[in-house]
Amino acid sequence: MGGGGTTDRAALGPDPDAASFRRPRVLVVDDDPTVLRSFRRALRTHDLATATNGREALEILSKDPGFDVILCDLMMPEITGMDIYERLRELGGGLERRMVFLSGALLPNGRARFSTPCRTFVSKSRSIHGCYTRYWKRARRR
């Protein structure tokens, strides 16, 4: 048999990597419908859930804490992204470490107030691709 350099996958059976592949699970929390639509489009190959406010996000997370990453608007009415973070931290389990904060108007001194090694911030003025890149780095560390 000559060394043609090709492998007949059918002869080997199913691809072992395909069986273990799981679509990343992402929760996007934002009160702006345009932002949610953009993420739905950009992350359409992911297992994606959305919440339009902090209360809805906490409800989703109480029933299903299995998200790889939580992309969350920092400034929302009633329950802010930081409120969600603090609530998850109080509950334990480390879910708060999966959060990436999104903000349209984050002041440098405000960022310093919230910065810790486990918190990541992304400006909404960045492209969805830029947000995705930051989120994916966070998901892979999990």
GITAVEN-V555060 format. One record per residue. N is the residue number from 1. RES is the residue in one small letter. PSI is psi in whole degrees, -180 to 180 (NA if undefined). OMEGA is omega in whole degrees, 0 to 359 (* if undefined). Layout:
# GITAVEN-V555060
n->N res->RES psi->PSI omega->OMEGA
n->N res->RES psi->PSI omega->OMEGA
This chain:
# GITAVEN-V555060
n->1 res->m psi->124 omega->181
n->2 res->g psi->156 omega->180
n->3 res->g psi->74 omega->181
n->4 res->g psi->-17 omega->176
n->5 res->g psi->5 omega->178
n->6 res->t psi->157 omega->179
n->7 res->t psi->133 omega->177
n->8 res->d psi->102 omega->183
n->9 res->r psi->-35 omega->182
n->10 res->a psi->-35 omega->180
n->11 res->a psi->-25 omega->182
n->12 res->l psi->-11 omega->183
n->13 res->g psi->-169 omega->184
n->14 res->p psi->151 omega->178
n->15 res->d psi->121 omega->182
n->16 res->p psi->-29 omega->179
n->17 res->d psi->-33 omega->182
n->18 res->a psi->-36 omega->181
n->19 res->a psi->-30 omega->183
n->20 res->s psi->-6 omega->182
n->21 res->f psi->132 omega->176
n->22 res->r psi->130 omega->178
n->23 res->r psi->136 omega->178
n->24 res->p psi->138 omega->179
n->25 res->r psi->123 omega->185
n->26 res->v psi->134 omega->170
n->27 res->l psi->125 omega->176
n->28 res->v psi->126 omega->181
n->29 res->v psi->116 omega->180
n->30 res->d psi->142 omega->179
n->31 res->d psi->-3 omega->180
n->32 res->d psi->113 omega->181
n->33 res->p psi->-30 omega->179
n->34 res->t psi->-41 omega->179
n->35 res->v psi->-44 omega->180
n->36 res->l psi->-42 omega->178
n->37 res->r psi->-41 omega->180
n->38 res->s psi->-44 omega->179
n->39 res->f psi->-38 omega->177
n->40 res->r psi->-43 omega->180
n->41 res->r psi->-47 omega->185
n->42 res->a psi->-32 omega->184
n->43 res->l psi->32 omega->185
n->44 res->r psi->-20 omega->178
n->45 res->t psi->4 omega->180
n->46 res->h psi->163 omega->171
n->47 res->d psi->97 omega->191
n->48 res->l psi->134 omega->172
n->49 res->a psi->152 omega->179
n->50 res->t psi->153 omega->174
n->51 res->a psi->140 omega->183
n->52 res->t psi->-2 omega->178
n->53 res->n psi->170 omega->183
n->54 res->g psi->-38 omega->180
n->55 res->r psi->-45 omega->178
n->56 res->e psi->-40 omega->179
n->57 res->a psi->-46 omega->180
n->58 res->l psi->-36 omega->178
n->59 res->e psi->-46 omega->179
n->60 res->i psi->-46 omega->183
n->61 res->l psi->-28 omega->178
n->62 res->s psi->-30 omega->180
n->63 res->k psi->-28 omega->185
n->64 res->d psi->90 omega->181
n->65 res->p psi->13 omega->188
n->66 res->g psi->20 omega->181
n->67 res->f psi->142 omega->177
n->68 res->d psi->-39 omega->182
n->69 res->v psi->146 omega->175
n->70 res->i psi->110 omega->175
n->71 res->l psi->117 omega->192
n->72 res->c psi->128 omega->174
n->73 res->d psi->137 omega->181
n->74 res->l psi->-42 omega->185
n->75 res->m psi->101 omega->177
n->76 res->m psi->155 omega->177
n->77 res->p psi->154 omega->177
n->78 res->e psi->-76 omega->181
n->79 res->i psi->114 omega->182
n->80 res->t psi->171 omega->175
n->81 res->g psi->-39 omega->178
n->82 res->m psi->-35 omega->176
n->83 res->d psi->-42 omega->178
n->84 res->i psi->-47 omega->179
n->85 res->y psi->-50 omega->182
n->86 res->e psi->-40 omega->180
n->87 res->r psi->-44 omega->179
n->88 res->l psi->-38 omega->178
n->89 res->r psi->-41 omega->178
n->90 res->e psi->-36 omega->182
n->91 res->l psi->-21 omega->181
n->92 res->g psi->177 omega->179
n->93 res->g psi->-11 omega->174
n->94 res->g psi->6 omega->181
n->95 res->l psi->-31 omega->180
n->96 res->e psi->-26 omega->180
n->97 res->r psi->-10 omega->178
n->98 res->r psi->1 omega->184
n->99 res->m psi->139 omega->169
n->100 res->v psi->122 omega->183
n->101 res->f psi->138 omega->175
n->102 res->l psi->138 omega->177
n->103 res->s psi->140 omega->176
n->104 res->g psi->-22 omega->184
n->105 res->a psi->72 omega->181
n->106 res->l psi->114 omega->179
n->107 res->l psi->145 omega->181
n->108 res->p psi->-42 omega->180
n->109 res->n psi->-28 omega->175
n->110 res->g psi->-37 omega->179
n->111 res->r psi->-42 omega->180
n->112 res->a psi->-36 omega->180
n->113 res->r psi->-34 omega->185
n->114 res->f psi->-10 omega->188
n->115 res->s psi->129 omega->169
n->116 res->t psi->167 omega->181
n->117 res->p psi->-25 omega->184
n->118 res->c psi->2 omega->180
n->119 res->r psi->134 omega->180
n->120 res->t psi->139 omega->180
n->121 res->f psi->141 omega->176
n->122 res->v psi->132 omega->177
n->123 res->s psi->138 omega->178
n->124 res->k psi->-17 omega->178
n->125 res->s psi->-15 omega->174
n->126 res->r psi->161 omega->178
n->127 res->s psi->160 omega->174
n->128 res->i psi->-36 omega->179
n->129 res->h psi->-41 omega->178
n->130 res->g psi->-41 omega->177
n->131 res->c psi->-42 omega->181
n->132 res->y psi->-44 omega->180
n->133 res->t psi->-45 omega->179
n->134 res->r psi->-41 omega->180
n->135 res->y psi->-42 omega->184
n->136 res->w psi->-37 omega->176
n->137 res->k psi->-41 omega->180
n->138 res->r psi->-43 omega->182
n->139 res->a psi->-38 omega->182
n->140 res->r psi->-25 omega->179
n->141 res->r psi->-17 omega->185
n->142 res->r psi->NA omega->*
